[in-house]
Amino acid sequence: MITMVTLIDLVLFTLLGITAIAMLRIRDLFAVVMLSGIYSLVSAVIFTDLDAVDVAFTEASVGAGISTILMLGTLALTSTKEKTPRRQSWGALLIVLVTGAALMYGTVDMPAFGDAASPINSPVTDRYITASGEETGVPNIVTSVLASYRGYDTMGETTVIFTAAIAVLILLGSARTTDAPVTPRPATTRSLELRPILRAGAKLLIGPILLFAFYVQFHGDFGPGGGFQAGVIFAAGVILYALIFDMDRARALFRPAVTRPLIALGVLIYAGTGIATLFFGGNFLGYSAFNPHHPAHGQELGIFLVELGVGITVSNVMMTLFFTFCGRRRP
Amino acid sequence: MSWTSLIDHAIGHYNYWVCVVLMMLGFYIVIASGNLIKKIIGLNLFQTAVIMFYISMGKIDGGTAPILVDPEKVSGPVVYTNPLPSVLMLTAIVVGVATSALGLALVVRIKEAYGSIEEDEILAADRASDAKEQAQYAASAAQAAKTEAAQQGHA
């Protein structure tokens, strides 16, 4: 018996496979990048179908938005055509086929899709589902596990994002990226700005996008959302402004001198919350210590603070990445 | 095994099979493509295949998104899909875009240093500059040997 959810799932997974095969075959890198945006969008729909709404949110904003733009920025600095290889690499094909066959063999024993008795649904998960509402006062289980139960992981991941941004700045943030406004370019290169429909549309959209980012940030406890998604959505609003209007104007509003220190501030807020819980007599990131009489209130406060830290770091990292890639002059 | 059970098995494992195919497509692009940007796109494919695999495993039939609902507003027990894969994969996606940005930054610097983002051209340029260096070294060594011999001849 096939349910509707399974049917949608089968169709979408097939579409995903077709998109990936097209990405392999096409040599025009611009088309490949556009296809990867479509691929991310289809992935986001699949995640919604599989009840992973928070992941869908993230994939839609990161994969279809930011990562496509970073790829395009790189194409503008390098080249948009892939060279035709001189020969087919049969060795690579053999390795891939053998590995693929081994993995396929591995799936034979796996529990079927949607099986509630599958070992992945362990007692740990049951505990999260039954107890997290009372312990943290946060209805969204993904948020409470992310920011409280597995807060250490998330702090590590925020630090990885921070480190990646530092590394990109070391590689590309040097002399050739000018923080000072450059001389106005000729009108032909600013053609986006001259298109009235794009301008009007962007003007209507940018405000709601930024507002929506704040909603996702602060409503993440109750519905899908949180610091990661909010940060990316906020950055997407700023990037839209920079693309349609002017890089320099956007950079004047969100100056590198402000956004770069904010990257570190977000991580500091996260780690600082952990240190604060130590001073309240709890464990590192054990938010219950904030309010010994109502541990759930303490948890809510702690989750709010670390999500805020994540949001600040992620939004500023994404803006910095965009400005660094797209502000660099062609060699 | 009867036909119906085979079909059930296929439907129950289709997600995993597509994940394996996606992963291998990404793997093939990483190995076989000479273009550095294409390689990074291949890595992204590989990564999304893993993410898709985890999320597929967490889904429970008849489940709903893991956001607690008010028990008074629904009749009967609510089944929640496993929240743990969502948590792990959500952060992986954001970390993934940050790390692929780092990869793209390296590609931009390679383009500026070598004038190309094709693997074979970069390797050829490396070999050419190596050969040039070795030739220079050999020439200067021969020069040094010659002057030494000349000095010994004087003595």
Interface residues (C-beta under 8 A of the other chain):
Chain A: I2 T3 V5 T6 D9 L10 F13 T14 L16 G17 A20 I21 M23 L24 L29 V32 V33 S36 Y39 S40 S43 I46 F47 L50 D51 A52 V53 D54 V55 T58 E59 V62 G63 I66 S67 L70 M71 G73 T74 L75 L77 T78 S79 E82 K83 P85 S89 A92 L93 I95 V96 L97 T99 G100 L103 M104 T107 V108 M110 A112 F113 G114 D115 A116 S118 I120 N121 V124 T125 Y128 I129 S132 G133 P139 N140 I141 V142 V145 L146 R150 D153 T154 E157 V160 I161 A164 A165 A167 V168 L171 L172 F222 G223 P224 F228 V232 V314 V317 M318 L321 T324 F325 R328 P331
Chain B: D8 H9 I11 G12 H13 Y14 N15 Y16 W17 V18 V20 V21 L22 M23 M24 L25 G26 F27 Y28 I29 I31 A32 S33 G34 N35 I37 K38 I41 N44 L45 T48 I51 M52 I55 S56 M57 G58 K59 I60 D61 G62 G63 T64 A65 P66 I67 L68 V69 V79 Y80 T81 N82 P83 L84 P85 S86 V87 L88 M89 L90 T91 A92 I93 V94 V95 G96 V97 A98 T99 S100 A101 L102 L104 A105 L106 V107 V108 R109 K111 E112 I117 E118 E121
